[in-house]
Amino acid sequence: MTVSTQPNVQSMIVVVSPEQAALSWHIFEPMFRRATDTTHGSWEPVDVLRDILNGDQIMWAAWDKERGAIDAVITTRIKDIRGAGNVLRSRICDVMFIAGDKMEQWLPEFVVVV
């Protein structure tokens, strides 16, 4: 599934399916390693892949349309906040990991899409 809000922007935010993530992990793993290295061992790239495959995290990619290249990878997690009696009070979207380059080009689009 491709998601984009503005056809004239250079970067397009796309959802990466779990199947696509697994098939192209050799491309994504080094990018995620940049992000997981900052967790001091709490996370490894394989942990991120596991969560993507289990549906616990959603993977996104910032695609540079002009260059035909991925500038960044992002994962998000939807979290339900429940109150008394397990009643759903709200739902939030946590950005778990961001790794890549050229953030100034794709971040505005990411904020709008996500």
N, C-alpha and C positions, 0 to 999 in steps of 0.2 A: 504494500500500500504506500502510495506517495502522498505526502501532505505538503502543501505550500499555499501561502495566502496571497502572494504577490508575484505575478508572472515576470515582472521586470527586475527582480532582485538577482544578484549574481549567485547567491547560495540558496539552495533549496534544502529544507529539512525533510528527511525521509525516515519512515519507520522501517527498521530492519527486522524481518521476521526471525523467530528462533532458528528456523531451518537455514536461512541465509547467514545468520551469525555463525552457526556451526560450520557451514561449508566454507566460509571466508575467514575463519578464526585466525589463520596464519597472517592475514592482513590486519585484523583488528587487535590481536593480542599485544603487539608492541605498543600500540597507542594506549590501550588500557593499562599496560604496565607503567606508563608514565604517571597515571593517576593513582594506581594502587601502591606504587612505591612511596607515596606520601603518607600511607596509613601505617607505616612501620611494622609490617607483618600482619596487621589485622585482616587485610584483604590481599588476595593474589588474583591475577587475571582469570584463572580457572574458576575461582569463586564467583566472579561476575558472570562468566559463561554459564555456570550451573544455575544461577538465578534467572538468567535470560531463558534458558531451556525449560526451567520449571515454571516460568510465567510470573516469577516474583519481581522481575525488573523488565522494563520495556527499553529496547535499544533504539536509538536514533542515530542518524548520521547527517552531517552537514556536507552536502554535495555541491561542489563548485561546478556550475553548469558550463562555464567557459572552458575550463581545463579538463573536465571530465574526471575529476579526482575527489577523493574524500579528504576534507580538511579537518574533521573532528568526529569523535564518537561521544555519545552521551547516553547515560541510562537514567531512567526515572522509576519511581515506585509509587503506586497509589496506596494510600494508607487511610483506613476508615477510623474515625474517632468516635468512640461509642460512650454513651453516658449510662445512667442508671437503667437497669433492666435491659442492658445490651442494645439500647435504642441508638440508631445511627444519628449522630449529631452533625458530623461534617465529614468531608472527604478532602484530603490534601494530596498534592503531588510533590514528592521529595525528589530533588535532583541528586542522584547518588554519585555519579562519576562524570567528569568532563575531561577529555584529553584531546589535544590537537593544536592547530595553528589557525591564524587569521580570524580570531574571535570577533574582531570588529566587523567582519563581513557577514558572519552568520548568526551572531547572538541576537540582533533585533528580530530576525525571522523566527528564531527558536522561541523567543519570549512570546511572540504572537501565536505560534502554532501550539505550543505546549500550554 
